[in-house]
Amino acid sequence: MFVCCQSLMCRCDPSLIHSLLPLFLSSIEWELTDMVVWVTGASSGIGEELAYQLSKLGVSLVLSARRVHELERVKRKCLENGNLKGKDILILPLDLTDRSSHEGATKAVLQEFGKIDILVNNGGRSQRSLIMDTNFDVFKELIELNYLGTVSLTKCVLPHMIERKQGKIVIVNSLAGIVSVPLSGGYCASKHALRGFFNCLRSELTKYPGIIISNIYPGPVYSNIVKNALAEEVTKTVVHAGDQSYKMATSRCVRLMLIAMANDLKEVWIAEQPFLLVAYLWQYMPTLAIWITNKLGKKRINNFQSGKDADSSYFKIWKTKHE
Ligand SMILES: NC(=O)c1ccc[n+]([C@@H]2O[C@H](COP(=O)([O-])OP(=O)(O)OC[C@H]3O[C@@H](n4cnc5c(N)ncnc54)[C@H](OP(=O)(O)O)[C@@H]3O)[C@@H](O)[C@H]2O)c1
């Protein structure tokens, strides 16, 4: 199943995958309609696109992030283009690092909609800085936000799912939770931690087969992730995000995420090549993966220091071959 999920999500042969998918997978519309879905990090990028695609399905949506005006913009667009009414969308401001607020936020969702079917733990930030140049506070912040914030919110929602013996906890991890690359030491650590924690949680919940833990690992996807990435200091962000247009379209990543959610997939890798191949190497041939990462790592650092996106040049090689 594990390998099968990965193969379904790769882009090696989209026509074959698209023709085979309906034979194996339930439709998103059938499985997700009428659900209450809580999306964190809904003000931008992957979370924002999730809100748009979910709003076409007839779900009840809870949109969380820190920037309320951005959430209001997303809600307006959901109402313009989706099938929802104003009462179907709750804007719930939430700072993942403010753990004392998570219990109250969970109660607010239950008060509004009476249940939580799906929690999508999506909010997070990345990092672009060398470990030796990076202040310790940056590593702390990434663990507080990406790891502990996610764990805390999940712990608040889980008792409700356990009581109902059903629910889906989705974790938007990253290939950086499987692969380690230079410039993202704190980010990779936080995402590796999530992988360890949620795989353990799944094993502890075997008494509740109706509760699904779904780890989703996207590769590079078009969003504001690099622009918002932490740099050497907590107060500093990346100066030049570089061209992001070569990355997987946000809409495609989210479509694949919804297929995974509708079908209760537990381990989901979503990436263009060659990133998916590198993840396979880390999984199955770590010695070779370390050798390749060390070679490509120098290029990654050079790209970043010259103002390009860190991964841009690997993609060009692949793209040229396919044009
Ligand atoms: N894009 C990629 O290439 C990629 C690849 C792999 C994994 N991912 C993962 O995908 C998730 C979404 O990232 P994205 O690519 O969509 O980036 P993005 O466009 O920068 O969006 C990040 C979201 O996280 C929210 N957020 C940041 N700090 C927060 C905090 N303290 N409390 C609550 N929410 C917070 C932001 O909202 P506010 O600023 O309004 O709070 C925003 O909505 C992240 O977990 C990221 O690690 C992304």
The ligand as a Gaussian input file, in Angstrom:
#p B3LYP/6-31G(d) Opt

LIG

0 1
 N        5.147000      25.183000      -0.961000
 C        5.987000      24.173000      -0.842000
 O        6.902000      24.012000      -1.669000
 C        5.803000      23.176000       0.267000
 C        6.450000      21.951000       0.150000
 C        6.316000      21.022000       1.172000
 C        5.542000      21.310000       2.274000
 N        4.938000      22.517000       2.373000
 C        4.148000      22.780000       3.589000
 O        2.882000      23.270000       3.223000
 C        2.348000      24.046000       4.294000
 C        1.759000      25.328000       3.717000
 O        2.790000      26.122000       3.168000
 P        2.618000      26.982000       1.825000
 O        3.556000      26.431000       0.839000
 O        1.209000      27.135000       1.462000
 O        3.251000      28.373000       2.342000
 P        2.606000      29.830000       2.545000
 O        1.987000      30.290000       1.272000
 O        3.705000      30.644000       3.132000
 O        1.458000      29.601000       3.633000
 C        1.775000      29.320000       4.969000
 C        0.525000      29.435000       5.824000
 O        0.892000      29.161000       7.198000
 C        0.347000      30.168000       8.026000
 N        1.145000      30.397000       9.229000
 C        2.438000      30.809000       9.306000
 N        2.788000      30.998000      10.586000
 C        1.693000      30.705000      11.355000
 C        1.409000      30.730000      12.749000
 N        2.319000      31.114000      13.656000
 N        0.182000      30.360000      13.168000
 C       -0.773000      29.991000      12.270000
 N       -0.565000      29.956000      10.937000
 C        0.646000      30.313000      10.481000
 C        0.299000      31.417000       7.152000
 O       -0.723000      32.305000       7.610000
 P       -0.503000      33.637000       8.484000
 O        0.808000      34.232000       8.098000
 O       -1.680000      34.468000       8.124000
 O       -0.559000      33.168000       9.903000
 C       -0.092000      30.824000       5.805000
 O       -1.479000      30.720000       5.704000
 C        3.516000      24.259000       5.270000
 O        3.360000      23.405000       6.371000
 C        4.735000      23.866000       4.463000
 O        5.774000      23.373000       5.277000
 C        5.051000      23.451000       1.398000

